[in-house]
Amino acid sequence: MTETRISVRPAREEEAAVLAALHTRTAYYTAGGLPATELDTAARILPYWERAVAEGRVCVAAASEGRAVGFLMSGPPKFDDVDAASVRELQQIGVEPDAWGHGVGGLLHEAFVRRLHADGLSDAVLECWAANARAQAFHARHGWRPDGCRRPGPLGRDHVRLRTTVRPGR
């Protein structure tokens, strides 16, 4: 990716198919240990993305020429032991592989923090593949720490849960 200006904005409904396709290219699943043959196709996960965009849970990182290079999805936590009234979940964050190292993930994380604070919250949770060292390192740089919860994932690939508290001004 050549140097370009990146902006983060709410996703538009017509972008759901682009986001579904981008989701399949982010390498999150293969970095977590899933074989590429196990990945969903963009067509299969399109309804998931259409729903999330319609619900207003998705932000897009767009390059200056308008191309989507990343996404962020957040919403109420899906965990039984987490209070949805006081905690938000970072459900998805993904960046086009050719945009890695250009600050896109950091911009998306900043957008998540702004949304968290706009909702009057400071506590957040996310789930990450236990084997995805790159994602865990990214989240650690942004203040996320394992909370001790782990759950089995597909093909014996576990997920770990991370938490953070982000005070306004940080």
C-alpha positions in Angstrom: 0.0 0.0 0.0 1.4 3.4 -0.9 1.3 6.2 1.6 -2.3 7.5 1.7 -4.6 9.3 4.0 -6.9 6.9 6.0 -10.2 8.0 7.5 -12.5 6.0 9.7 -16.3 6.4 9.3 -19.5 4.4 9.9 -20.1 1.7 7.3 -22.7 2.2 4.6 -25.2 -0.6 3.9 -24.0 -0.9 0.3 -20.5 -1.8 1.7 -21.5 -5.0 3.4 -20.3 -7.2 0.5 -17.0 -5.4 0.3 -16.5 -5.9 4.1 -17.4 -9.5 3.9 -14.8 -10.0 1.2 -12.2 -8.0 3.2 -13.0 -10.2 6.2 -12.0 -13.3 4.3 -8.6 -11.7 3.4 -7.5 -10.3 6.8 -5.5 -13.5 7.8 -7.0 -13.4 11.3 -8.2 -17.0 11.1 -5.2 -18.5 9.4 -3.0 -16.7 12.0 -5.1 -18.4 14.6 -4.4 -21.8 13.2 -7.4 -22.5 11.0 -6.5 -24.0 7.6 -7.5 -21.7 4.7 -9.8 -24.5 3.5 -11.9 -24.0 6.6 -12.6 -20.3 6.0 -16.0 -19.0 5.1 -16.5 -17.4 1.7 -17.6 -13.8 1.4 -21.0 -15.0 0.0 -21.6 -17.2 3.0 -20.9 -14.5 5.6 -22.6 -11.7 3.7 -25.8 -11.9 5.8 -23.7 -11.5 9.0 -22.1 -8.3 7.6 -25.4 -7.0 6.3 -27.0 -7.3 9.7 -24.0 -5.8 11.6 -23.9 -2.8 9.2 -27.6 -2.3 9.4 -27.4 -2.3 13.2 -24.7 0.4 13.1 -22.0 -1.8 14.7 -19.4 -1.4 11.9 -16.8 1.3 11.1 -14.7 1.3 7.9 -11.2 2.5 7.5 -11.1 3.9 4.1 -8.1 5.0 2.0 -8.2 8.5 0.4 -9.3 6.9 -2.9 -12.3 5.4 -1.1 -11.1 1.8 -0.9 -11.9 0.0 2.3 -8.7 -1.2 4.0 -10.0 -2.2 7.4 -13.0 -2.6 9.6 -14.1 -2.5 13.2 -17.2 -4.2 14.6 -18.4 -3.6 18.2 -21.5 -4.2 20.3 -22.8 -5.6 23.4 -20.7 -8.5 24.8 -21.9 -12.0 24.1 -20.4 -13.5 27.2 -22.8 -14.6 30.1 -20.3 -13.4 32.8 -20.0 -9.8 31.3 -22.5 -7.1 32.1 -23.7 -5.6 28.8 -24.8 -2.4 30.5 -21.2 -1.5 31.6 -18.9 -3.3 29.1 -18.6 -3.1 25.3 -17.1 -5.9 23.1 -14.7 -5.3 20.3 -16.1 -8.0 18.1 -14.0 -7.7 15.0 -11.0 -5.7 13.9 -9.4 -6.5 10.6 -7.0 -4.8 8.2 -6.2 -5.6 4.5 -2.8 -7.4 4.6 -1.2 -4.9 2.2 -2.2 -2.1 4.7 -0.5 -3.7 7.7 2.1 -1.5 9.3 0.5 1.8 8.1 -1.4 2.7 11.3 -4.8 1.4 10.1 -5.4 -0.9 13.1 -4.4 1.9 15.5 -6.9 4.3 13.8 -9.6 1.6 14.1 -8.8 1.0 17.8 -9.0 4.8 18.4 -12.5 4.8 16.8 -13.5 2.0 19.2 -12.3 3.9 22.2 -14.2 7.0 21.0 -17.3 5.0 20.6 -16.8 3.4 24.0 -16.6 6.8 25.7 -19.5 8.2 23.6 -21.6 5.4 25.1 -20.4 6.5 28.6 -18.2 3.4 29.1 -14.6 2.6 29.8 -14.5 -1.2 30.1 -14.2 -3.5 27.1 -13.7 -7.1 26.2 -12.6 -9.0 23.1 -11.9 -12.6 22.1 -8.8 -13.6 20.2 -7.4 -16.9 18.8 -4.9 -18.2 21.4 -2.4 -18.9 18.6 -2.6 -15.5 17.0 0.4 -13.8 18.4 0.2 -10.9 16.0 -3.3 -9.9 17.1 -2.5 -10.4 20.8 0.6 -8.2 20.5 -1.4 -5.5 18.8 -4.0 -5.6 21.6 -1.4 -5.6 24.3 0.2 -2.4 22.8 -3.3 -0.9 23.3 -3.6 -1.9 26.9 -5.6 -5.2 26.6 -4.7 -8.0 28.9 -5.9 -11.7 29.2 -8.6 -12.1 31.8 -8.1 -15.8 32.3 -11.1 -17.0 30.3 -10.5 -19.4 27.4 -13.0 -21.3 25.3 -12.6 -24.0 22.7 -12.9 -23.0 19.1 -13.1 -24.9 15.8 -10.6 -27.7 15.1 -9.3 -27.5 18.7 -8.1 -23.9 18.2 -8.9 -22.1 21.5 -9.9 -18.5 22.0 -8.7 -16.3 24.8 -10.5 -13.3 26.2 -8.8 -10.0 26.7 -10.0 -6.9 28.7 -9.1 -3.3 29.0 -10.2 -0.2 30.8 -9.7 3.0 28.9 -10.2 6.2 30.7 -11.2 9.4 28.8 -8.2 11.3 27.5 -6.2 8.1 26.8 
